[in-house]
Amino acid sequence: MLSAVESLSDSNMLSGYRYTLAAIMIAELFQVIMGRYKMGSLSAFFPTPVVYGMQAAMGISIMAKQIHVMLGATPEPGSLFSMIGQIPNSLLNSTS
């Protein structure tokens, strides 16, 4: 959530918060509309392995970013691959 607020803010965290709430409300509106009109059958359009792969990629991304927090380290900002590459340094320099 904080990442969404920061990325949607224009140097004003309050506007980022408002944009984040608006995005959440629009997503919920789409879910309600699709549920109301029984559009769940559209999920058959996406192959199951693709959905599982996307979920696995999201899990890896979240874990790569949060393991540094768990270890009490502050990684250098960068791409997902650089975050994964910094995990050994975070393990060696953990504050535990």
N, CA, C and O of each residue as an XYZ file, in Angstrom:
384
protein
N       0.826     -1.186      0.000
C       0.000      0.000      0.000
C       0.870      1.250      0.000
O       0.619      2.202     -0.739
N       1.897      1.227      0.843
C       2.769      2.388      0.922
C       3.464      2.631     -0.412
O       3.650      3.774     -0.829
N       3.843      1.549     -1.070
C       4.482      1.681     -2.376
C       3.531      2.316     -3.388
O       3.945      3.146     -4.197
N       2.261      1.928     -3.342
C       1.273      2.525     -4.248
C       1.093      4.000     -3.947
O       1.008      4.815     -4.866
N       1.034      4.353     -2.675
C       0.871      5.764     -2.301
C       2.074      6.567     -2.774
O       1.920      7.665     -3.309
N       3.276      6.021     -2.579
C       4.478      6.738     -2.987
C       4.569      6.873     -4.499
O       4.949      7.931     -5.000
N       4.227      5.822     -5.231
C       4.350      5.893     -6.681
C       3.270      6.761     -7.319
O       3.489      7.322     -8.393
N       2.110      6.881     -6.677
C       1.039      7.706     -7.237
C       1.069      9.149     -6.745
O       0.302      9.981     -7.229
N       1.937      9.452     -5.801
C       1.975     10.816     -5.273
C       2.814     11.705     -6.180
O       3.765     11.247     -6.813
N       2.459     12.954     -6.232
C       3.246     13.946     -6.964
C       3.900     14.869     -5.936
O       3.629     16.068     -5.885
N       4.765     14.275     -5.125
C       5.462     14.923     -4.008
C       4.506     15.360     -2.895
O       4.887     16.111     -1.996
N       3.284     14.889     -2.966
C       2.292     15.159     -1.926
C       1.659     13.819     -1.557
O       0.886     13.255     -2.331
N       1.993     13.317     -0.368
C       1.525     11.998      0.028
C       0.000     11.922      0.129
O      -0.576     10.855     -0.086
N      -0.654     13.025      0.449
C      -2.108     13.021      0.547
C      -2.740     12.743     -0.813
O      -3.715     11.997     -0.899
N      -2.196     13.336     -1.877
C      -2.751     13.060     -3.204
C      -2.474     11.619     -3.609
O      -3.319     10.991     -4.247
N      -1.307     11.078     -3.251
C      -1.019      9.676     -3.531
C      -1.977      8.753     -2.814
O      -2.408      7.742     -3.367
N      -2.317      9.104     -1.565
C      -3.282      8.324     -0.787
C      -4.654      8.357     -1.463
O      -5.332      7.334     -1.559
N      -5.048      9.523     -1.920
C      -6.351      9.649     -2.578
C      -6.387      8.873     -3.886
O      -7.387      8.224     -4.191
N      -5.303      8.932     -4.666
C      -5.242      8.180     -5.921
C      -5.275      6.678     -5.654
O      -5.900      5.924     -6.400
N      -4.604      6.247     -4.593
C      -4.608      4.827     -4.239
C      -6.011      4.384     -3.854
O      -6.466      3.329     -4.296
N      -6.699      5.167     -3.043
C      -8.078      4.828     -2.683
C      -8.983      4.790     -3.906
O      -9.850      3.923     -4.014
N      -8.784      5.727     -4.827
C      -9.587      5.740     -6.051
C      -9.333      4.481     -6.881
O     -10.271      3.893     -7.417
N      -8.071      4.069     -6.988
C      -7.753      2.853     -7.747
C      -8.391      1.624     -7.109
O      -8.894      0.746     -7.810
N      -8.368      1.562     -5.781
C      -8.985      0.432     -5.072
C     -10.489      0.426     -5.304
O     -11.078     -0.631     -5.532
N     -11.112      1.594     -5.246
C     -12.560      1.670     -5.429
C     -12.960      1.302     -6.856
O     -13.983      0.648     -7.057
N     -12.171      1.712     -7.845
C     -12.484      1.364     -9.231
C     -12.341     -0.141     -9.441
O     -13.166     -0.750    -10.122
N     -11.293     -0.753     -8.858
C     -11.126     -2.199     -8.963
C     -12.298     -2.931     -8.326
O     -12.795     -3.914     -8.875
N     -12.733     -2.459     -7.181
C     -13.879     -3.078     -6.510
C     -15.148     -2.903     -7.335
O     -15.971     -3.816     -7.400
N     -15.315     -1.761     -7.957
C     -16.476     -1.535     -8.809
C     -16.489     -2.530     -9.966
O     -17.540     -3.079    -10.295
N     -15.330     -2.768    -10.588
C     -15.255     -3.768    -11.656
C     -15.632     -5.153    -11.136
O     -16.332     -5.899    -11.820
N     -15.180     -5.500     -9.943
C     -15.507     -6.804     -9.380
C     -17.000     -6.942     -9.122
O     -17.584     -7.990     -9.395
N     -17.610     -5.904     -8.604
C     -19.049     -5.943     -8.337
C     -19.832     -6.067     -9.644
O     -20.770     -6.859     -9.731
N     -19.455     -5.295    -10.650
C     -20.144     -5.348    -11.943
C     -19.993     -6.731    -12.571
O     -20.965     -7.304    -13.064
N     -18.776     -7.260    -12.552
C     -18.559     -8.578    -13.143
C     -19.304     -9.668    -12.364
O     -19.789    -10.629    -12.963
N     -19.397     -9.531    -11.055
C     -20.158    -10.493    -10.261
C     -21.642    -10.385    -10.508
O     -22.350    -11.391    -10.564
N     -22.107     -9.169    -10.655
C     -23.545     -8.942    -10.872
C     -24.007     -9.535    -12.191
O     -25.105    -10.085    -12.275
N     -23.186     -9.428    -13.211
C     -23.565     -9.913    -14.536
C     -23.006    -11.299    -14.845
O     -22.938    -11.702    -16.005
N     -22.605    -12.027    -13.796
C     -22.161    -13.425    -13.917
C     -21.080    -13.597    -14.987
O     -21.193    -14.448    -15.870
N     -20.037    -12.778    -14.891
C     -18.961    -12.816    -15.879
C     -17.778    -13.665    -15.412
O     -16.676    -13.541    -15.946
N     -18.001    -14.518    -14.428
C     -16.944    -15.384    -13.938
C     -16.449    -16.374    -14.976
O     -15.331    -16.879    -14.873
N     -17.269    -16.651    -15.968
C     -16.867    -17.595    -17.012
C     -15.701    -17.052    -17.848
O     -15.045    -17.807    -18.565
N     -15.449    -15.755    -17.752
C     -14.313    -15.184    -18.480
C     -12.973    -15.687    -17.936
O     -11.947    -15.589    -18.608
N     -12.993    -16.219    -16.726
C     -11.750    -16.722    -16.152
C     -11.245    -17.947    -16.908
O     -10.057    -18.261    -16.838
N     -12.111    -18.635    -17.621
C     -11.690    -19.786    -18.421
C     -10.835    -19.353    -19.606
O     -10.168    -20.186    -20.221
N     -10.844    -18.066    -19.932
C     -10.045    -17.533    -21.032
C      -8.552    -17.601    -20.723
O      -7.735    -17.742    -21.633
N      -8.193    -17.502    -19.439
C      -6.793    -17.515    -19.032
C      -6.380    -18.930    -18.653
O      -6.984    -19.526    -17.761
N      -5.364    -19.483    -19.313
C      -4.924    -20.840    -18.975
C      -4.405    -20.904    -17.532
O      -3.746    -19.983    -17.050
N      -4.717    -21.999    -16.869
C      -4.331    -22.171    -15.469
C      -2.830    -22.061    -15.245
O      -2.425    -21.414    -14.279
N      -1.968    -22.663    -16.093
C      -0.521    -22.527    -15.871
C      -0.039    -21.078    -15.936
O       0.905    -20.702    -15.241
N      -0.683    -20.272    -16.765
C      -0.297    -18.865    -16.866
C      -0.637    -18.136    -15.575
O       0.150    -17.323    -15.092
N      -1.800    -18.422    -15.020
C      -2.214    -17.789    -13.769
C      -1.286    -18.217    -12.637
O      -0.872    -17.387    -11.828
N      -0.958    -19.505    -12.576
C      -0.049    -19.995    -11.542
C       1.335    -19.372    -11.685
O       1.965    -19.018    -10.689
N       1.804    -19.238    -12.913
C       3.104    -18.608    -13.145
C       3.124    -17.154    -12.721
O       4.108    -16.680    -12.154
N       2.039    -16.443    -12.993
C       1.959    -15.045    -12.588
C       1.927    -14.932    -11.070
O       2.566    -14.043    -10.507
N       1.206    -15.803    -10.407
C       1.164    -15.781     -8.948
C       2.531    -16.111     -8.357
O       2.936    -15.512     -7.361
N       3.243    -17.056     -8.962
C       4.581    -17.399     -8.477
C       5.530    -16.223     -8.657
O       6.347    -15.947     -7.778
N       5.433    -15.529     -9.787
C       6.290    -14.368    -10.030
C       6.013    -13.257     -9.026
O       6.939    -12.601     -8.551
N       4.744    -13.045     -8.704
C       4.416    -12.034     -7.698
C       4.956    -12.434     -6.336
O       5.446    -11.586     -5.590
N       4.872    -13.701     -6.008
C       5.399    -14.180     -4.731
C       6.904    -14.005     -4.633
O       7.416    -13.595     -3.591
N       7.615    -14.311     -5.707
C       9.068    -14.130     -5.715
C       9.419    -12.663     -5.568
O      10.349    -12.311     -4.842
N       8.678    -11.804     -6.256
C       8.930    -10.369     -6.172
C       8.718     -9.843     -4.755
O       9.533     -9.072     -4.249
N       7.640    -10.254     -4.123
C       7.359     -9.801     -2.754
C       8.411    -10.323     -1.796
O       8.893     -9.585     -0.938
N       8.773    -11.597     -1.936
C       9.776    -12.173     -1.036
C      11.137    -11.510     -1.219
O      11.842    -11.259     -0.242
N      11.509    -11.226     -2.468
C      12.810    -10.600     -2.718
C      12.893     -9.218     -2.090
O      13.968     -8.791     -1.668
N      11.777     -8.519     -2.024
C      11.783     -7.184     -1.435
C      11.650     -7.211      0.075
O      12.180     -6.330      0.753
N      10.950     -8.208      0.624
C      10.670     -8.220      2.054
C      11.707     -8.954      2.890
O      11.773     -8.749      4.101
N      12.519     -9.806      2.269
C      13.505    -10.536      3.053
C      14.529     -9.581      3.652
O      15.063     -9.844      4.730
N      14.808     -8.484      2.971
C      15.730     -7.475      3.504
C      15.150     -6.825      4.755
O      15.869     -6.564      5.719
N      13.861     -6.569      4.732
C      13.185     -5.981      5.889
C      13.246     -6.953      7.063
O      13.494     -6.548      8.199
N      13.017     -8.236      6.785
C      13.053     -9.248      7.834
C      14.443     -9.331      8.479
O      14.567     -9.568      9.680
N      15.477     -9.133      7.668
C      16.845     -9.226      8.172
C      17.343     -7.912      8.774
O      18.439     -7.866      9.332
N      16.564     -6.863      8.668
C      16.963     -5.580      9.223
C      17.992     -4.854      8.372
O      18.713     -3.993      8.876
N      18.069     -5.181      7.111
C      19.031     -4.561      6.204
C      18.314     -3.574      5.289
O      17.105     -3.666      5.074
N      19.072     -2.644      4.764
C      18.534     -1.683      3.811
C      19.242     -1.883      2.479
O      20.394     -1.479      2.326
N      18.571     -2.500      1.516
C      19.222     -2.757      0.232
C      19.273     -1.499     -0.621
O      18.523     -0.548     -0.403
N      20.167     -1.514     -1.589
C      20.211     -0.417     -2.552
C      19.029     -0.577     -3.503
O      18.723     -1.692     -3.926
N      18.371      0.512     -3.839
C      17.229      0.399     -4.745
C      17.686     -0.096     -6.119
O      18.793      0.209     -6.564
N      16.840     -0.846     -6.769
C      17.168     -1.360     -8.090
C      16.094     -2.292     -8.592
O      14.972     -2.315     -8.085
N      16.456     -3.057     -9.596
C      15.516     -3.984    -10.212
C      15.306     -5.208     -9.321
O      15.974     -5.378     -8.301
N      14.383     -6.037     -9.724
C      14.097     -7.253     -8.970
C      15.335     -8.140     -8.893
O      15.632     -8.707     -7.842
N      16.049     -8.259     -9.996
C      17.229     -9.123    -10.012
C      18.338     -8.582     -9.115
O      19.067     -9.358     -8.499
N      18.470     -7.275     -9.037
C      19.480     -6.722     -8.134
C      19.072     -6.924     -6.680
O      19.927     -7.127     -5.817
N      17.776     -6.871     -6.405
C      17.295     -7.142     -5.038
C      17.581     -8.590     -4.645
O      17.984     -8.867     -3.515
N      17.369     -9.507     -5.584
C      17.669    -10.911     -5.310
C      19.176    -11.099     -5.121
O      19.609    -11.865     -4.260
N      19.959    -10.404     -5.921
C      21.414    -10.500     -5.806
C      21.957     -9.936     -4.509
O      23.054    -10.307     -4.091
N      21.218     -9.049     -3.864
C      21.669     -8.435     -2.612
C      21.288     -9.257     -1.381
O      21.674     -8.901     -0.267
N      20.542    -10.342     -1.556
C      20.124    -11.160     -0.415
C      21.320    -11.734      0.345
O      21.308    -11.692      1.576
N      22.367    -12.275     -0.324
C      23.508    -12.772      0.463
C      24.171    -11.691      1.311
O      24.571    -11.959      2.443
N      24.292    -10.477      0.783
C      24.866     -9.377      1.569
C      23.996     -9.055      2.778
O      24.506     -8.771      3.862
N      22.690     -9.100      2.588
C      21.785     -8.836      3.706
C      21.893     -9.927      4.763
O      21.804     -9.648      5.959
N      22.085    -11.175      4.324
C      22.258    -12.271      5.276
C      23.539    -12.094      6.083
O      23.558    -12.341      7.289
N      24.608    -11.668      5.418
C      25.888    -11.490      6.115
C      25.878    -10.287      7.044
O      26.541    -10.294      8.081
N      25.133     -9.263      6.680
C      25.121     -8.021      7.455
C      23.857     -7.853      8.285
O      23.506     -6.734      8.656
N      23.175     -8.946      8.578
C      21.932     -8.833      9.350
C      22.235     -8.362     10.767
O      23.321     -8.594     11.298
N      21.254     -7.697     11.367
C      21.456     -7.086     12.684
C      21.074     -8.015     13.827
O      20.941     -7.560     14.963
N      20.896     -9.289     13.561
C      20.493    -10.212     14.631
C      21.674    -10.790     15.376
O      21.493    -11.581     16.301
